[in-house]
């Protein structure tokens, strides 16, 4: 079903479908945001972290005496000191362990070795150079292939660890897949590396830990996308009573997955505040952010498609080797060791698939965060969309036609995928048709044929298509938990006597606009104007428990909780309205904001009902009008879309530029179309970034290349393409308001479209793959048969 | 050493270390936290302020270099309670998401419009190419700055 949602509330009420302007913007445009580094508490001290300059070394000794001599330095804390309190190691979100401060060895460049606590940030940083660490260097292992081949053990401290394997995992069915490949008319294969990247939100990570030594109350202000889960982790790691831990996340300057994990700096600053009895602030520098926290991707992928004689896909095989860095700290649901990578069968209908994954420890930073991505769905989408494009070229079919031939059809939903997902809804042909029409696909193909036919052409046109399917909104409690915490989410709604409301959420905005969007859901359900609804989040003492915002889960889970709690309140409001109107409940009609007695003009507004809840409630009914819901989603949601990019590749220097791009997204019902388009435009830019320039790599000694914004290139306005955005609307059948989540679709779907466009331009020249980022020297090397250096 | 900097019309006189960065002077000494820090290499532009009317990255200016100068920060954009057209346009055209780059973007935009009230898409993109935004993909920022120019002219 494809429908466009017409708003049923007035613009003043601002329910679903209205592009109301964002409530949060009033403070941001005045420079009055409350970001972590803006917080200064009385007597606050400052922390700086000494990091390892080498990738792999034994620590023989640490001498901090000279640093302690510096005026203003209060403490130098090492791993040894933390070990005395059982805090030298902490659990990761994947159930591994991670060093807080190194005790035995350093295992990546940038690893935390010691911290200085001082009265001023400049003094704390000065003192770092006065700490003398004696390192005994060891072989640096910088690739997963090297890791599996060497006898050098990275995690030699781990009991029972005899190799460098971090995990193994598989999904799907090997036997039926093997049988399908044995019967295949043709097999298409692809090897590609989805490179290591970093979310690099413009605000880095940080913490202000304020532990009251008398009461034991720990108030921890931090940049976290998941404050409630962090509170529980802190209780478990530090042994602090959970009721005395309050995590406060103020405004967050972008997250994109970077701010999900617990980082050593958070733990040490809290320990230091506990030890010294004063608030301690730690703010990461950009270099610290890029070299030590939250890398993403780094999947080495091999995959094959089996085709029958009619060019239909019959099976897929995929084998993954992931580079995990020194600690396995992917932020992902417990059951899924390679995240949701097994969604890699994508938008296509075929019966068999088999996926295997293995992770290797290396001497690189840990992380494995879901960078604007639902747990490795980005890698999965890239792989299948690159593979089908190559398959189309191999069988000499138009890539759009090849996809249309193999798409899951609209009447096949709900669709059970060969790796076990139940796709809730979709209309893949609809999105493809719309994207082709918007960009003028046939016209571009004609122009391409003409321009590329010239044997002397130095500018070749390429057209890249990607038709992604995401899986977001983790997730149903029977399958989804992180460290045992089920992945429900929550909303608490209180309607005040004057009809104004406060909505408290377990999810956490980092710029997505929750203060507006979530108020609009309440406005839709209750008819209270969105501007009358205050939205709170990010203070664990004052909001209900939830797992936070990442993996596009806010709207699918927290948004559903908001709709459900609103409906609970509406049910009670109806009883109150019946009392006020002296009518039977079932005789009342509801329209947003008003109950009317059927067939009459007698009515009460939601505001009048709210007032009555506190001033005139019937005998036998509790006073008040409020509720809380913990929503356990029955299924994931499956946003999809088709992106088409036209590029022009300069064969002389290997550069390429985007001539036109169309993105058609179907994220179900759009709550605030303006905000949705904003999420898509931002996501497309991050997809372009990865395809074009943005990556982190290492030299053979494990030195991080890409430790600042001069080496780690992120696109500015100058390089960023312009986009045309389109939509189809296929509501999620199980979500209370039919929404699916949209924050990550464009980052998931677009990288393959860009790479496919370049390959499409060069296929006739014998080029079938270039790994991202598709850098000019790689393009030139592929065209000229020269092995490109990284 | 002692310096005096006029920030948003108010005079700030302080004793500062010669190495103190202007951004730290603005944020910590003057207490104006609307100016942000996003990198250490003058790459991101989150710390952009107007120094005697021209955009500078205040992480790359020493506070002592601003002695005797006028600095305008985001807090000084609105005058007499009236939003600057750039501020209003950023809200109207959804030119911001997390808000961290926004002060720098708006200050660069306002400086551009001073000399060129009707900039093209390319002119805006070039002007803001020293400022990184990780959320918006820039399209709405460009639209907002152009719209603010239309407002003023």
Interface residues (C-beta under 8 A of the other chain):
Chain A: X21 X22 X24 X25 X26 X27 X28 X29 X30 X31 X32 X33 X35 X37 X38 X40 X122 X200 X201 X202 X203 X204 X251 X252 X253 X254 X256 X285 X286 X287 X510 X511 X512 X513 X674 X675 X677 X678 X681 X682 X683 X684 X685 X686 X708 X709 X710 X714 X716 X717 X718 X720 X722 X723
Chain B: X17 X19 X20 X27 X28 X32 X33 X34 X35 X36 X37 X38 X39 X40 X41 X43 X44 X46 X73 X74 X75 X77 X78 X83 X87 X88 X90 X91 X92 X94 X96 X97 X98 X99 X100 X101 X102 X103 X106 X121 X124 X125 X126 X128 X129 X130 X131 X132 X133 X134 X135 X136 X137 X138 X139 X140 X141 X142
